[in-house]
């Protein structure tokens, strides 16, 4: 599990273009400085204001136990 003082988030790839079926509404949120547990899931609000629009970004999260979690985020 990700714990304070352990792990990291790393950008591993950027691809021009993004998905067409965006599944979230647009809103402004204050980025987190660490993961938090709520409602049975880990939550991390990531700042995206510095990302270029119409790109897909792939990230890797390093967990304390040595495992990795991969996720993809697209901007519009």
N, CA, C and O atoms as a MOPAC input file, in Angstrom:
PM7 MOZYME 1SCF
protein

 N      0.82600 1    -1.17600 1     0.00000 1
 C      0.00000 1     0.00000 1     0.00000 1
 C      0.87200 1     1.24200 1     0.00000 1
 O      1.98900 1     1.22800 1     0.51800 1
 N      0.37200 1     2.28800 1    -0.56800 1
 C      1.07700 1     3.55900 1    -0.59100 1
 C      0.98100 1     4.17000 1     0.79200 1
 O     -0.11000 1     4.25400 1     1.35600 1
 N      2.08200 1     4.58900 1     1.33600 1
 C      2.07900 1     5.17900 1     2.67700 1
 C      2.89200 1     6.45900 1     2.65100 1
 O      3.78000 1     6.62200 1     1.81500 1
 N      2.59800 1     7.33700 1     3.53900 1
 C      3.31100 1     8.60100 1     3.62200 1
 C      4.80600 1     8.33800 1     3.74400 1
 O      5.24100 1     7.55200 1     4.58600 1
 N      5.58800 1     9.00400 1     2.89600 1
 C      7.02700 1     8.82800 1     2.92800 1
 C      7.52500 1     7.71500 1     2.03500 1
 O      8.73600 1     7.52200 1     1.92800 1
 N      6.64800 1     6.97900 1     1.39400 1
 C      7.03700 1     5.87700 1     0.52800 1
 C      6.40300 1     6.06500 1    -0.84000 1
 O      5.42700 1     6.79800 1    -0.99500 1
 N      6.97600 1     5.38900 1    -1.82700 1
 C      6.39300 1     5.37600 1    -3.14900 1
 C      6.59900 1     6.67000 1    -3.90500 1
 O      7.13400 1     7.64900 1    -3.38400 1
 N      6.15800 1     6.64400 1    -5.14700 1
 C      6.28600 1     7.81300 1    -6.00900 1
 C      5.35500 1     7.66300 1    -7.20000 1
 O      4.92100 1     6.55900 1    -7.53000 1
 N      5.05300 1     8.78300 1    -7.83900 1
 C      4.30700 1     8.77700 1    -9.09000 1
 C      5.25900 1     9.24800 1   -10.17300 1
 O      5.89600 1    10.29200 1   -10.02800 1
 N      5.36400 1     8.49100 1   -11.25600 1
 C      6.29000 1     8.80300 1   -12.32900 1
 C      5.54300 1     8.84600 1   -13.65500 1
 O      4.78500 1     7.92800 1   -13.96900 1
 N      5.75000 1     9.89900 1   -14.43200 1
 C      5.22900 1     9.96800 1   -15.79600 1
 C      6.10200 1     9.06300 1   -16.64700 1
 O      7.31800 1     9.25000 1   -16.69700 1
 N      5.49800 1     8.07700 1   -17.32400 1
 C      6.30200 1     7.14800 1   -18.11600 1
 C      6.10100 1     7.30700 1   -19.61800 1
 O      6.90700 1     6.79800 1   -20.39600 1
 N      5.03000 1     8.01000 1   -20.05400 1
 C      4.80000 1     8.15200 1   -21.48800 1
 C      3.78000 1     9.25200 1   -21.75000 1
 O      2.84900 1     9.44800 1   -20.96900 1
 N      3.96300 1     9.96200 1   -22.84700 1
 C      2.99300 1    10.95100 1   -23.31900 1
 C      2.72100 1    10.66700 1   -24.78400 1
 O      3.65400 1    10.48600 1   -25.56600 1
 N      1.43200 1    10.62700 1   -25.16800 1
 C      1.03900 1    10.34600 1   -26.54100 1
 C      0.13400 1    11.46500 1   -27.01300 1
 O     -0.78000 1    11.87200 1   -26.29500 1
 N      0.38000 1    11.96600 1   -28.21100 1
 C     -0.49800 1    12.97800 1   -28.78100 1
 C     -1.85300 1    12.37200 1   -29.07500 1
 O     -1.94400 1    11.25900 1   -29.59200 1
 N     -2.89100 1    13.09200 1   -28.75000 1
 C     -4.25200 1    12.59500 1   -28.92400 1
 C     -4.76900 1    12.06100 1   -27.61100 1
 O     -3.99700 1    11.78300 1   -26.69400 1
 N     -6.05600 1    11.92000 1   -27.52400 1
 C     -6.66400 1    11.44100 1   -26.28800 1
 C     -7.92600 1    10.66400 1   -26.61300 1
 O     -8.33200 1    10.58500 1   -27.77300 1
 N     -8.53800 1    10.09900 1   -25.60800 1
 C     -9.76100 1     9.32900 1   -25.80900 1
 C    -10.91200 1    10.26000 1   -26.15900 1
 O    -10.92200 1    11.42600 1   -25.76300 1
 N    -11.86800 1     9.74500 1   -26.89500 1
 C    -13.02600 1    10.54100 1   -27.29500 1
 C    -14.15800 1    10.47800 1   -26.28900 1
 O    -14.97600 1    11.39600 1   -26.22100 1
 N    -14.21700 1     9.42100 1   -25.51300 1
 C    -15.32700 1     9.24700 1   -24.57000 1
 C    -14.87600 1     9.59300 1   -23.14800 1
 O    -14.60100 1     8.70400 1   -22.34200 1
 N    -14.80600 1    10.87500 1   -22.85700 1
 C    -14.39900 1    11.33200 1   -21.53400 1
 C    -15.47800 1    10.93900 1   -20.53700 1
 O    -16.66100 1    11.18300 1   -20.77300 1
 N    -15.07900 1    10.33200 1   -19.42200 1
 C    -16.05600 1     9.81400 1   -18.45600 1
 C    -16.13000 1    10.65200 1   -17.18400 1
 O    -16.63800 1    10.17800 1   -16.16800 1
 N    -15.63900 1    11.86900 1   -17.22000 1
 C    -15.71800 1    12.72500 1   -16.04400 1
 C    -16.10800 1    14.13500 1   -16.46100 1
 O    -15.77800 1    14.58600 1   -17.55800 1
 N    -16.80500 1    14.81400 1   -15.58300 1
 C    -17.13000 1    16.20400 1   -15.83500 1
 C    -15.92600 1    17.06800 1   -15.47800 1
 O    -15.08200 1    16.67500 1   -14.67200 1
 N    -15.85800 1    18.23300 1   -16.07800 1
 C    -14.75800 1    19.15100 1   -15.81900 1
 C    -15.03600 1    19.94400 1   -14.55900 1
 O    -16.12700 1    20.48900 1   -14.39500 1
 N    -14.06700 1    20.01400 1   -13.67600 1
 C    -14.18300 1    20.82200 1   -12.47300 1
 C    -12.77800 1    21.14000 1   -11.97200 1
 O    -11.81300 1    20.46500 1   -12.32700 1
 N    -12.68100 1    22.15000 1   -11.16600 1
 C    -11.40500 1    22.51200 1   -10.55500 1
 C    -11.32100 1    21.88700 1    -9.17800 1
 O    -12.30100 1    21.88200 1    -8.43300 1
 N    -10.17200 1    21.36700 1    -8.84200 1
 C     -9.98100 1    20.74000 1    -7.55100 1
 C     -8.59100 1    21.09200 1    -7.04400 1
 O     -7.68900 1    21.37000 1    -7.83400 1
 N     -8.42300 1    21.08100 1    -5.77000 1
 C     -7.12300 1    21.36200 1    -5.17100 1
 C     -6.32600 1    20.06400 1    -5.17600 1
 O     -6.78800 1    19.06000 1    -4.63300 1
 N     -5.13400 1    20.06400 1    -5.78200 1
 C     -4.35100 1    18.82600 1    -5.82900 1
 C     -3.91900 1    18.37900 1    -4.44100 1
 O     -3.68800 1    19.19500 1    -3.54800 1
 N     -3.81400 1    17.06000 1    -4.27900 1
 C     -3.36500 1    16.47900 1    -3.01800 1
 C     -1.84400 1    16.42400 1    -2.98600 1
 O     -1.18400 1    16.47900 1    -4.02400 1
 N     -1.30400 1    16.31600 1    -1.79000 1
 C      0.13600 1    16.10800 1    -1.63900 1
 C      0.43500 1    14.65500 1    -1.27500 1
 O      1.59500 1    14.24800 1    -1.22600 1
 N     -0.61900 1    13.87700 1    -1.02100 1
 C     -0.46000 1    12.45800 1    -0.68300 1
 C     -1.77800 1    11.73700 1    -0.95600 1
 O     -2.83000 1    12.36700 1    -1.06200 1
 N     -1.71100 1    10.41500 1    -1.06900 1
 C     -2.91600 1     9.61600 1    -1.21800 1
 C     -3.67900 1     9.60900 1     0.10900 1
 O     -3.09200 1     9.72000 1     1.18600 1
 N     -5.00700 1     9.47500 1    -0.00100 1
 C     -5.84000 1     9.34500 1     1.19000 1
 C     -6.86100 1     8.24400 1     0.94100 1
 O     -7.27600 1     8.01700 1    -0.19600 1
 N     -7.25900 1     7.57200 1     1.99300 1
 C     -8.21200 1     6.46500 1     1.91500 1
 C     -9.60000 1     6.99000 1     2.23600 1
 O     -9.79500 1     7.61100 1     3.28000 1
 N    -10.57500 1     6.75300 1     1.35500 1
 C    -11.94200 1     7.21100 1     1.58500 1
 C    -12.90700 1     6.34800 1     0.79100 1
 O    -12.67500 1     6.07200 1    -0.38600 1
 N    -13.97200 1     5.92900 1     1.42300 1
 C    -15.00800 1     5.15400 1     0.73200 1
 C    -14.50600 1     3.85900 1     0.12200 1
 O    -15.01900 1     3.42700 1    -0.91000 1
 N    -13.51200 1     3.22900 1     0.73700 1
 C    -13.01600 1     1.95000 1     0.24400 1
 C    -12.04600 1     2.04600 1    -0.91600 1
 O    -11.78000 1     1.04700 1    -1.58400 1
 N    -11.51100 1     3.23900 1    -1.16600 1
 C    -10.55200 1     3.38800 1    -2.25600 1
 C     -9.52500 1     4.46800 1    -1.93900 1
 O     -9.77300 1     5.35600 1    -1.12300 1
 N     -8.36000 1     4.38000 1    -2.59900 1
 C     -7.34100 1     5.40500 1    -2.46900 1
 C     -7.67700 1     6.55300 1    -3.40000 1
 O     -8.09200 1     6.32900 1    -4.53700 1
 N     -7.50100 1     7.79300 1    -2.92800 1
 C     -7.82000 1     8.98900 1    -3.71300 1
 C     -6.60100 1     9.89200 1    -3.75900 1
 O     -5.91300 1    10.07800 1    -2.75500 1
 N     -6.33900 1    10.45300 1    -4.93300 1
 C     -5.26100 1    11.43100 1    -5.10800 1
 C     -5.72400 1    12.41700 1    -6.16300 1
 O     -5.91100 1    12.03900 1    -7.32000 1
 N     -5.91200 1    13.66200 1    -5.79200 1
 C     -6.29500 1    14.70300 1    -6.74700 1
 C     -5.02400 1    15.25700 1    -7.37300 1
 O     -4.23000 1    15.92500 1    -6.71000 1
 N     -4.84300 1    14.97400 1    -8.64600 1
 C     -3.62700 1    15.35400 1    -9.35000 1
 C     -3.84300 1    16.65800 1   -10.10800 1
 O     -4.84200 1    16.80500 1   -10.81300 1
 N     -2.93200 1    17.59200 1    -9.97400 1
 C     -2.99800 1    18.83500 1   -10.74100 1
 C     -2.74700 1    18.52300 1   -12.21600 1
 O     -1.79900 1    17.81200 1   -12.54900 1
 N     -3.59000 1    19.05100 1   -13.09300 1
 C     -3.42700 1    18.81900 1   -14.53200 1
 C     -3.26400 1    20.11900 1   -15.30600 1
 O     -3.14900 1    20.09700 1   -16.53200 1
 N     -3.25200 1    21.25000 1   -14.60800 1
 C     -3.13900 1    22.54300 1   -15.28200 1
 C     -1.85200 1    22.71200 1   -16.07300 1
 O     -1.79800 1    23.51800 1   -17.00200 1
 N     -0.81400 1    21.95900 1   -15.71600 1
 C      0.45800 1    22.06800 1   -16.41400 1
 C      0.58800 1    21.08700 1   -17.58800 1
 O      1.61100 1    21.07800 1   -18.27300 1
 N     -0.43700 1    20.26800 1   -17.82200 1
 C     -0.40800 1    19.29900 1   -18.92100 1
 C     -0.97100 1    19.92900 1   -20.18900 1
 O     -1.87400 1    20.76300 1   -20.12900 1
 N     -0.42900 1    19.52300 1   -21.34500 1
 C     -0.92000 1    20.03500 1   -22.61500 1
 C     -2.24300 1    19.37600 1   -22.96800 1
 O     -2.45400 1    18.19700 1   -22.68300 1
 N     -3.14200 1    20.15100 1   -23.59600 1
 C     -4.43800 1    19.58800 1   -23.96200 1
 C     -4.29300 1    18.60800 1   -25.11600 1
 O     -3.33000 1    18.65200 1   -25.88200 1
 N     -5.27500 1    17.72700 1   -25.21700 1
 C     -5.35100 1    16.69700 1   -26.26000 1
 C     -4.15200 1    15.75300 1   -26.25800 1
 O     -3.65500 1    15.37500 1   -27.31900 1
 N     -3.69800 1    15.37900 1   -25.09200 1
 C     -2.63400 1    14.38800 1   -24.93900 1
 C     -3.08700 1    13.31300 1   -23.96200 1
 O     -3.96800 1    13.53800 1   -23.13100 1
 N     -2.47500 1    12.14900 1   -24.07500 1
 C     -2.71100 1    11.05000 1   -23.15400 1
 C     -1.42200 1    10.80100 1   -22.38500 1
 O     -0.35400 1    10.65900 1   -22.98000 1
 N     -1.52400 1    10.75000 1   -21.07900 1
 C     -0.36800 1    10.58600 1   -20.20500 1
 C     -0.47400 1     9.26200 1   -19.46500 1
 O     -1.52900 1     8.92600 1   -18.92700 1
 N      0.62100 1     8.51300 1   -19.43900 1
 C      0.65400 1     7.24800 1   -18.71700 1
 C      1.58000 1     7.40600 1   -17.51700 1
 O      2.69500 1     7.91300 1   -17.64100 1
 N      1.10600 1     6.96700 1   -16.35600 1
 C      1.84000 1     7.11100 1   -15.10800 1
 C      2.03700 1     5.75700 1   -14.44500 1
 O      1.29300 1     4.80600 1   -14.68500 1
 N      3.06500 1     5.70200 1   -13.60400 1
 C      3.33200 1     4.51400 1   -12.79900 1
 C      3.44200 1     4.96100 1   -11.34500 1
 O      4.17900 1     5.89800 1   -11.03800 1
 N      2.72000 1     4.30400 1   -10.45600 1
 C      2.78900 1     4.56400 1    -9.02400 1
 C      3.56700 1     3.41700 1    -8.39200 1
 O      3.18700 1     2.25300 1    -8.52200 1
 N      4.66100 1     3.75200 1    -7.70500 1
 C      5.45900 1     2.75500 1    -6.99400 1
 C      4.90600 1     2.59800 1    -5.57800 1
 O      4.79100 1     3.57200 1    -4.83400 1
 N      4.57100 1     1.38100 1    -5.22300 1
 C      4.03000 1     1.10200 1    -3.89800 1
 C      5.14100 1     0.69500 1    -2.93300 1
 O      6.22700 1     0.29100 1    -3.34700 1
 N      4.85300 1     0.80800 1    -1.67200 1
 C      5.83000 1     0.50300 1    -0.62200 1
 C      6.33700 1    -0.93500 1    -0.71600 1
 O      7.50200 1    -1.20200 1    -0.42400 1
 N      5.47200 1    -1.85700 1    -1.12000 1
 C      5.85900 1    -3.26700 1    -1.17100 1
 C      6.61400 1    -3.64600 1    -2.44600 1
 O      6.91800 1    -4.82000 1    -2.65700 1
 N      6.92100 1    -2.65500 1    -3.30400 1
 C      7.67100 1    -2.92300 1    -4.52800 1
 C      6.80200 1    -3.13300 1    -5.75200 1
 O      7.32700 1    -3.19100 1    -6.86400 1
 N      5.48900 1    -3.24800 1    -5.59100 1
 C      4.57800 1    -3.38300 1    -6.72300 1
 C      4.36100 1    -2.02300 1    -7.39000 1
 O      4.70300 1    -0.97900 1    -6.83600 1
 N      3.78600 1    -2.06600 1    -8.59100 1
 C      3.46600 1    -0.85500 1    -9.33100 1
 C      2.00000 1    -0.85500 1    -9.72800 1
 O      1.41500 1    -1.91100 1    -9.97100 1
 N      1.40700 1     0.33200 1    -9.79400 1
 C      0.06500 1     0.53000 1   -10.32900 1
 C      0.22400 1     1.48900 1   -11.49600 1
 O      0.85600 1     2.53700 1   -11.36200 1
 N     -0.35100 1     1.13200 1   -12.64500 1
 C     -0.27300 1     1.97900 1   -13.83900 1
 C     -1.62600 1     2.61000 1   -14.09100 1
 O     -2.65800 1     1.96900 1   -13.89600 1
 N     -1.63000 1     3.87700 1   -14.52800 1
 C     -2.88800 1     4.49500 1   -14.92100 1
 C     -2.64600 1     5.47300 1   -16.04700 1
 O     -1.54100 1     5.98400 1   -16.22500 1
 N     -3.70700 1     5.72700 1   -16.81100 1
 C     -3.66600 1     6.60700 1   -17.97100 1
 C     -4.66100 1     7.72900 1   -17.76700 1
 O     -5.78200 1     7.49900 1   -17.31200 1
 N     -4.25000 1     8.95100 1   -18.10500 1
 C     -5.12300 1    10.10600 1   -18.01600 1
 C     -5.00400 1    10.90900 1   -19.31100 1
 O     -3.90300 1    11.16400 1   -19.80000 1
 N     -6.15000 1    11.30100 1   -19.85500 1
 C     -6.16800 1    12.09800 1   -21.07100 1
 C     -6.69700 1    13.49100 1   -20.77900 1
 O     -7.55400 1    13.67500 1   -19.91400 1
 N     -6.18000 1    14.46800 1   -21.50700 1
 C     -6.64000 1    15.85500 1   -21.35600 1
 C     -7.41600 1    16.25300 1   -22.60000 1
 O     -7.17000 1    15.74900 1   -23.69600 1
 N     -8.35800 1    17.17000 1   -22.40600 1
 C     -9.12700 1    17.63300 1   -23.56200 1
 C     -9.02700 1    19.12800 1   -23.69500 1
 O     -9.61000 1    19.70600 1   -24.61300 1

